[in-house]
Each structure stands twice: as structure tokens, then as C-alpha cells.
Amino acid sequence: MSLVSAIHLYVTDLDVAMDFYTRLLGKGPQAAYDEGENAQSAFFVLEERTYLVLTCDPDRGREVGGSVRLELAAEYLDAEIEALRARGVEGVLTGTRFGTEVYDLADPDGHLIRLGPAWTLHAIEGAV
């Protein structure tokens, strides 16, 4: 197995989460559905084959918020930060131990998000 097909985050308020991720990604969800209390979800397409799935579950959203970090590659970080700020998404620019700059922020449920250079083999080897 070498392909991530979906990243699934539980959120406490689907409307708030959809608004945040729409501003973060610069595009809205491709699909959303509501099949009752336990199946309210929105699907964002990332990289044409990977999906970010937000599912409303207030208890689980509070329970796991902040325990996951979604990392998004940004080739031109300064331009991405400028675009995010224009859409009302704020974070903190920090340096990593690998000498790269990254932009860290959190979604409304506390899930951590990091924008920065795409991972390289060097970074992965250094993390082990």
C-alpha cells in the first residue's frame, strides 16, 4: 500500500469546518451528504485522488481534536500564506529542525495543520 485515499477528521460543527477548509484550500467540497445524525459529511478533493472527509460527530470531534496534524505541501509558502490571510485564515510562521519554514495553524476543532515544503527522503530519514 502506498497511496493515501482519504484523511478523515471528526468535527463538532460541519458548517464551521466546511467554511474553514474552504478558506484553507481555496475551494469548496466536491460533495456533501446528510443521512441522519451520524452521517453528515463533506468531501474535499486533494491531489485528484485523495479526499479530505469531514464528518460531524461532536463527541469524537472534541475527543480527537489536536491529536492529528494535516500536512499540506506548498511550493511557494509566502504566496500561500498571503492567499490564506486574504481568505481570513491565520497561523504562525515557524522554523523546523530541518531548517525549513512552515506555517502552522489549527482548525476550529483543534486539528493541527502545517503548510510547508513537500516531505523529502532526507526529512523522513532525519525524523527516524
VOBA-1610 file (N, C-alpha, C; in pm, whole numbers, padded with zeros to 5 digits, always signed):
BEGIN
Met+00085-00118+00000Met+00000+00000+00000Met+00089+00123+00000Ser+00061+00213-00093Ser+00144+00332-00098Ser+00065+00459-00127Leu-00066+00451-00134Leu-00147+00567-00167Leu-00246+00594-00055Val-00247+00716-00005Val-00347+00756+00094Val-00472+00792+00015Ser-00583+00726+00045Ser-00706+00755-00030Ser-00792+00860+00039Ala-00782+00870+00173Ala-00863+00969+00242Ala-00803+01003+00378Ile-00821+01125+00418Ile-00790+01172+00552Ile-00925+01208+00611His-00961+01145+00722His-01094+01161+00778His-01083+01231+00914Leu-01144+01347+00927Leu-01142+01422+01052Leu-01284+01433+01107Tyr-01299+01405+01235Tyr-01428+01427+01300Tyr-01432+01570+01351Val-01543+01637+01326Val-01557+01778+01363Val-01683+01796+01446Thr-01686+01902+01525Thr-01801+01927+01612Thr-01911+02006+01542Asp-01878+02083+01440Asp-01977+02161+01366Asp-01938+02158+01219Leu-02014+02084+01139Leu-01978+02065+00998Leu-01979+02196+00921Asp-02074+02284+00945Asp-02080+02411+00872Asp-01956+02495+00900Val-01917+02504+01025Val-01797+02581+01062Val-01673+02518+01000Ala-01662+02386+01006Ala-01546+02316+00950Ala-01541+02332+00798Met-01656+02322+00731Met-01659+02339+00585Met-01614+02479+00546Asp-01660+02579+00620Asp-01618+02716+00592Asp-01467+02731+00609Phe-01413+02678+00718Phe-01269+02688+00744Phe-01189+02620+00633Tyr-01224+02494+00599Tyr-01146+02420+00499Tyr-01167+02477+00359Thr-01280+02537+00332Thr-01300+02605+00203Thr-01204+02722+00192Arg-01191+02798+00301Arg-01096+02911+00300Arg-00952+02862+00297Leu-00922+02755+00370Leu-00786+02700+00373Leu-00744+02649+00235Leu-00829+02571+00172Leu-00795+02506+00046Leu-00826+02591-00077Gly-00901+02699-00057Gly-00935+02787-00169Gly-01041+02730-00261Lys-01111+02627-00216Lys-01220+02568-00293Lys-01312+02492-00198Gly-01436+02482-00237Gly-01534+02415-00153Gly-01530+02264-00169Pro-01614+02195-00091Pro-01619+02050-00101Pro-01678+02006-00235Gln-01634+01891-00282Gln-01688+01838-00407Gln-01825+01775-00382Ala-01844+01721-00263Ala-01972+01658-00231Ala-01996+01667-00082Ala-02123+01661-00045Ala-02163+01657+00096Ala-02290+01575+00104Tyr-02309+01509+00216Tyr-02433+01434+00232Tyr-02477+01435+00377Asp-02606+01414+00394Asp-02667+01411+00526Asp-02763+01293+00528Glu-02727+01189+00600Glu-02812+01071+00610Glu-02854+01048+00754Gly-02875+01155+00825Gly-02917+01143+00965Gly-02808+01191+01058Glu-02833+01176+01186Glu-02745+01230+01290Glu-02599+01186+01278Asn-02574+01062+01237Asn-02438+01011+01238Asn-02368+01015+01103Ala-02429+01073+01001Ala-02367+01070+00870Ala-02381+01204+00800Gln-02325+01305+00857Gln-02322+01437+00795Gln-02177+01463+00758Ser-02145+01456+00629Ser-02006+01464+00586Ser-01990+01555+00466Ala-01867+01602+00447Ala-01830+01680+00330Ala-01697+01624+00278Phe-01682+01621+00146Phe-01564+01563+00083Phe-01491+01669+00000Phe-01367+01695+00034Phe-01281+01784-00043Phe-01182+01698-00120Val-01160+01728-00247Val-01065+01652-00328Val-00928+01718-00315Leu-00828+01636-00278Leu-00689+01681-00272Leu-00609+01598-00371Glu-00531+01659-00453Glu-00443+01586-00546Glu-00518+01489-00635Glu-00640+01515-00670Glu-00722+01438-00761Glu-00759+01297-00714Arg-00685+01237-00619Arg-00715+01100-00577Arg-00728+01086-00427Thr-00694+01188-00353Thr-00702+01182-00208Thr-00814+01275-00163Tyr-00889+01233-00065Tyr-01001+01311-00017Tyr-00981+01351+00128Leu-01020+01473+00161Leu-01031+01516+00299Leu-01178+01505+00333Val-01212+01419+00428Val-01351+01395+00465Val-01375+01453+00603Leu-01472+01541+00614Leu-01513+01598+00742Leu-01646+01536+00780Thr-01653+01475+00897Thr-01778+01414+00943Thr-01817+01474+01077Cys-01941+01518+01086Cys-01990+01580+01209Cys-02016+01473+01314Asp-01945+01481+01424Asp-01965+01395+01540Asp-01911+01474+01659Pro-01995+01554+01724Pro-01947+01644+01829Pro-01864+01577+01938Asp-01900+01457+01979Asp-01823+01391+02085Asp-01685+01350+02035Arg-01678+01285+01923Arg-01548+01242+01869Arg-01465+01361+01825Gly-01528+01466+01773Gly-01455+01585+01731Gly-01379+01648+01846Arg-01443+01656+01963Arg-01376+01710+02081Arg-01269+01614+02131Glu-01295+01486+02120Glu-01206+01385+02174Glu-01073+01380+02099Val-01077+01390+01966Val-00954+01373+01889Val-00896+01504+01839Gly-00966+01617+01854Gly-00915+01744+01807Gly-00775+01771+01862Gly-00684+01808+01774Gly-00549+01838+01817Gly-00456+01719+01819Ser-00508+01598+01799Ser-00421+01481+01803Ser-00372+01441+01665Val-00412+01514+01563Val-00375+01485+01425Val-00313+01611+01366Arg-00213+01593+01277Arg-00160+01709+01204Arg-00170+01679+01056Leu-00245+01760+00984Leu-00259+01750+00841Leu-00148+01835+00780Glu-00063+01775+00697Glu+00045+01850+00634Glu+00015+01867+00486Leu+00017+01992+00442Leu-00011+02026+00303Leu+00114+02088+00241Ala+00156+02034+00128Ala+00276+02085+00060Ala+00245+02218-00007Ala+00335+02313+00008Ala+00322+02444-00054Ala+00455+02478-00119Glu+00455+02484-00252Glu+00580+02512-00324Glu+00626+02655-00299Tyr+00532+02749-00296Tyr+00564+02890-00271Tyr+00493+02933-00143Leu+00557+02908-00030Leu+00494+02928+00100Leu+00449+03072+00122Asp+00532+03170+00087Asp+00494+03310+00107Asp+00365+03344+00034Ala+00352+03297-00089Ala+00230+03324-00167Ala+00110+03253-00104Glu+00130+03131-00056Glu+00020+03058+00009Glu-00026+03129+00135Ile+00071+03177+00215Ile+00037+03249+00339Ile-00042+03375+00306Glu+00002+03448+00205Glu-00069+03569+00165Glu-00212+03537+00121Ala-00229+03430+00043Ala-00363+03391-00002Ala-00450+03347+00116Leu-00393+03274+00210Leu-00469+03231+00328Leu-00514+03351+00411Arg-00425+03443+00434Arg-00460+03562+00513Arg-00570+03641+00444Ala-00566+03648+00311Ala-00670+03719+00236Ala-00805+03651+00252Arg-00804+03519+00278Arg-00928+03443+00300Arg-00963+03432+00448Gly-00889+03503+00534Gly-00919+03505+00676Gly-00868+03386+00754Val-00765+03317+00705Val-00706+03202+00774Val-00570+03244+00826Glu-00556+03248+00958Glu-00432+03293+01022Glu-00358+03178+01088Gly-00228+03186+01088Gly-00143+03088+01153Gly-00015+03154+01200Val+00087+03071+01224Val+00216+03121+01274Val+00326+03063+01186Leu+00415+03149+01138Leu+00531+03106+01061Leu+00641+03065+01157Thr+00689+02942+01145Thr+00794+02892+01234Thr+00899+02818+01152Gly+01012+02793+01215Gly+01118+02716+01153Gly+01121+02575+01209Thr+01160+02479+01127Thr+01170+02341+01173Thr+01313+02306+01204Arg+01334+02191+01263Arg+01471+02146+01291Arg+01546+02109+01164Phe+01473+02100+01051Phe+01537+02070+00924Phe+01579+02197+00852Gly+01553+02314+00914Gly+01593+02440+00855Gly+01494+02496+00755Thr+01373+02444+00753Thr+01272+02495+00662Thr+01170+02578+00738Glu+01105+02669+00667Glu+00996+02745+00727Glu+00864+02677+00697Val+00775+02678+00796Val+00642+02620+00781Val+00541+02717+00842Tyr+00417+02700+00802Tyr+00308+02783+00852Tyr+00213+02691+00927Asp+00204+02709+01059Asp+00122+02622+01144Asp-00006+02694+01184Leu-00117+02618+01182Leu-00244+02671+01225Leu-00330+02555+01275Ala-00447+02586+01324Ala-00540+02484+01373Ala-00679+02513+01319Asp-00755+02406+01295Asp-00893+02425+01250Asp-00980+02453+01373Pro-01109+02481+01355Pro-01194+02514+01469Pro-01203+02407+01577Asp-01172+02280+01544Asp-01175+02172+01643Asp-01038+02140+01700Gly-00937+02216+01662Gly-00803+02196+01717Gly-00716+02100+01638His-00763+02048+01523His-00676+01966+01440His-00564+02055+01386Leu-00443+02011+01400Leu-00329+02091+01359Leu-00306+02077+01209Ile-00266+02188+01146Ile-00240+02192+01002Ile-00106+02260+00982Arg-00024+02204+00894Arg+00107+02262+00863Arg+00122+02273+00713Leu+00155+02392+00667Leu+00188+02414+00527Leu+00338+02434+00518Gly+00400+02372+00420Gly+00542+02388+00402Gly+00590+02307+00284Pro+00722+02295+00271Pro+00776+02218+00159Pro+00731+02073+00167Ala+00720+02012+00049Ala+00684+01870+00045Ala+00792+01791+00116Trp+00750+01682+00182Trp+00846+01596+00250Trp+00945+01540+00151Thr+01067+01527+00196Thr+01170+01465+00114Thr+01224+01345+00189Leu+01295+01260+00120Leu+01355+01144+00185Leu+01449+01188+00295His+01521+01296+00273His+01614+01348+00375His+01540+01381+00504Ala+01426+01448+00493Ala+01349+01485+00613Ala+01296+01361+00683Ile+01249+01264+00605Ile+01195+01142+00665Ile+01306+01065+00735Glu+01422+01054+00674Glu+01534+00984+00737Glu+01577+01056+00865Gly+01574+01189+00864Gly+01613+01266+00981Gly+01514+01254+01096Ala+01389+01218+01064Ala+01287+01209+01167Ala+01289+01073+01238Val+01355+00977+01179Val+01354+00842+01239Val+01454+00832+01351
//
